[in-house]
Amino acid sequence: MAGTAAVEYNSHCDKIKSKKIMDYLSTIPELPQDEIPMHLKNFMAIISSGESVPTAKCEKKQKKVIDLNYPKKTTKEINMAGTKPFKTTEEIVEKLNILAGKTLEEISPIRAAEYASRPSNKRKQGVGIIIEEHLGLPANTRAEPDFGELGELKVIPMIQLKSDMKYMNPKERMVLSMINYPELIETDLCDTHFFDKIKKTIVVLYLHDREDNFKNNKILIAFVWEPHSEQLEPDFNIMKGKTLIGRISEGDCRILSSCPKHGGGWKKDNPELSSRGSRGSHPILGIVEKRGYCIKRDAIGKIITECTGIVPTKRSDWFSIDAFSVLV
């Protein structure tokens, strides 16, 4: 029994190693596909001689490590398999606008079904993930823009008006990035890491399904927003002043503002009893609420008009749904 188990174990390890090597070989563009089996055989010969490939479960000691992630891909080279890296922001927007008029289920049936089965408060990120996967972009929670100097990706839901379903307006604010309180207090807007990240923002609008059916959410349009410092600086300076005295709130500003950036648990009257995830660090006040920069919901309509030329039909943020279909 022990001998049989050992044979099965070794066979399992070989399959894992073989798959890793195949994955690695398929990333080498210069390598003809018909030569992969020959190279795989050579790699497996190396392994059987004791120069092993590291695996999580099969090897505790390795005489020689073969890096299966080499050559590593740079941020610019990350894209869908079989496609070229994006060279311009316009290429990204063009590829996004291929999705215009399509539901999430039409774009990615498996992902759409996966997120549709989750609680409503857990579905929001699914739209962004489906779009990122369409672009071949890995999930990015880092401070750097999603596409480096080509831009930062943001997704905004629009929702039909109950009073007239031919029209829609922004469903919520556009959250930009976490507030770094020392930077906010000590740095001018143009010199902040925050402004550098959003200075070229690729915006995707989608129509949120009124019945909250995640699969039926529909992509409307993608465009580029390049905010001017003069557009955001007045609000940034208001936030700077309010932050110094610990009274920052969304109602203070017109366009750029701040919003809570945590899952709850902040106790305004007794910050020390707040949950760890809701706490931010303030250079003067110590513990403050963790907040993020955002564009106010009422201001998103102006950005849409500025970037697309689509004019609101009634109020400043009421748009005709049909107006978007003629642009893409």
Residue pairs with C-beta under 8 A, 6 or more apart in sequence:
9 58
12 58
13 55
13 57
13 58
13 59
14 44
14 47
16 55
16 57
16 58
17 44
17 47
17 52
17 53
17 55
17 58
18 40
18 44
20 53
20 55
20 68
21 40
21 43
21 44
21 53
21 68
22 36
22 40
23 68
24 68
24 69
24 70
25 31
25 36
25 39
25 40
26 33
26 36
27 71
27 73
28 71
31 39
43 53
43 66
46 66
47 53
50 63
51 63
51 64
51 66
52 59
52 62
52 63
52 64
53 59
53 62
53 65
53 66
53 68
54 62
54 65
54 66
75 144
75 147
75 148
76 85
76 86
76 148
77 85
78 85
78 136
78 137
78 138
79 85
79 86
79 135
79 136
79 137
80 134
80 135
80 136
81 136
83 136
86 92
86 95
86 135
86 147
86 150
88 150
89 147
89 150
89 151
89 200
89 202
89 224
92 135
92 147
92 150
92 151
92 202
93 202
93 222
93 223
93 224
95 134
95 135
96 131
96 134
96 135
96 202
96 204
96 219
96 222
97 221
97 222
97 328
99 107
99 131
99 134
99 219
99 222
100 219
100 220
100 221
100 222
100 324
100 325
100 328
101 218
101 219
101 325
101 328
102 218
102 219
103 112
103 215
103 216
103 217
103 218
103 219
104 111
104 112
104 115
104 126
104 127
104 130
104 214
104 215
104 216
104 217
104 218
104 219
105 112
105 113
105 215
105 216
107 130
107 134
107 219
108 130
108 133
108 134
111 126
111 129
111 130
111 133
112 126
112 130
112 214
112 215
113 215
114 126
115 122
115 123
115 126
115 129
115 130
115 214
116 123
116 213
116 214
116 215
118 126
120 212
123 214
126 214
127 155
127 157
127 206
127 217
128 153
128 155
129 139
131 153
131 155
131 204
131 219
132 138
132 139
132 140
132 146
132 153
135 153
137 146
137 147
137 153
140 146
143 177
143 193
143 197
144 197
145 151
145 152
145 197
145 198
145 200
146 152
146 153
146 202
147 153
147 202
149 200
150 200
151 200
151 201
151 202
151 224
152 197
152 198
152 200
152 201
152 202
153 201
153 202
153 204
154 174
154 176
154 201
154 202
154 203
154 204
155 203
155 204
155 206
156 170
156 171
156 172
156 174
156 203
156 204
156 205
156 206
156 300
157 170
157 171
157 172
157 205
157 206
157 207
157 208
157 217
158 168
158 169
158 170
158 171
158 205
158 206
158 207
158 208
158 220
158 319
159 168
159 169
159 170
159 171
159 207
159 208
159 210
160 167
160 168
160 207
160 210
160 321
161 167
161 168
161 169
161 318
165 210
166 320
166 321
166 322
167 313
167 314
167 318
167 319
167 320
167 321
168 207
168 318
168 319
168 321
169 301
169 315
169 317
169 318
169 319
170 297
170 300
170 301
170 317
171 208
171 297
172 297
173 250
173 257
173 259
173 294
173 295
173 296
173 297
173 300
174 203
174 294
174 295
174 300
175 259
175 261
175 292
175 293
175 294
176 194
176 197
176 198
176 292
176 293
176 294
176 295
177 194
177 197
177 198
177 292
177 293
178 261
178 290
178 291
178 292
178 293
179 194
179 258
179 261
179 280
179 290
179 291
179 292
179 293
180 192
180 193
180 194
181 243
181 280
181 281
181 282
181 283
181 288
182 283
183 192
183 193
183 194
184 192
184 236
184 239
184 240
184 243
185 240
185 243
185 244
185 283
185 284
189 195
189 229
189 232
189 233
189 236
189 237
190 229
194 293
195 227
195 229
195 232
198 227
199 226
199 227
200 224
200 226
201 224
201 225
201 226
201 227
202 222
202 223
202 224
202 225
203 222
203 223
203 224
203 225
203 303
203 307
204 219
204 221
204 222
205 219
205 220
205 221
205 222
205 304
205 324
206 217
206 218
206 219
206 220
207 217
207 218
207 219
207 220
207 321
208 217
209 216
209 217
209 218
220 321
220 324
221 308
221 324
221 327
221 328
223 307
223 308
224 307
225 303
225 306
225 307
231 255
232 255
232 256
234 254
235 252
235 253
235 254
235 255
235 256
235 257
236 256
238 252
238 253
239 248
239 252
239 253
239 256
239 257
239 258
242 248
242 249
242 252
243 282
244 284
246 282
246 285
246 288
248 258
248 291
249 258
250 257
250 258
250 259
250 294
250 296
251 257
253 296
254 296
254 299
255 295
255 296
255 299
255 302
256 293
256 294
256 295
256 296
257 293
257 294
257 295
257 296
258 291
258 292
258 293
258 294
259 291
259 292
259 294
260 266
260 278
260 289
260 290
260 291
260 292
261 290
261 291
261 292
262 275
262 277
262 278
262 289
262 290
263 275
263 277
263 278
264 275
264 278
265 274
265 275
265 277
265 278
266 274
266 275
266 278
266 279
266 289
266 290
267 273
267 274
268 289
271 279
271 286
271 287
271 288
271 289
272 287
274 287
274 289
277 290
278 289
278 290
279 287
279 288
279 289
279 290
280 287
280 288
280 289
280 290
280 291
281 287
281 288
282 288
295 303
297 317
298 316
298 317
300 317
301 312
301 315
301 316
301 317
301 318
301 319
302 316
302 317
304 310
304 319
305 311
305 312
308 324
308 327
310 319
310 323
310 324
310 327
312 318
312 319
313 319
313 320
313 323
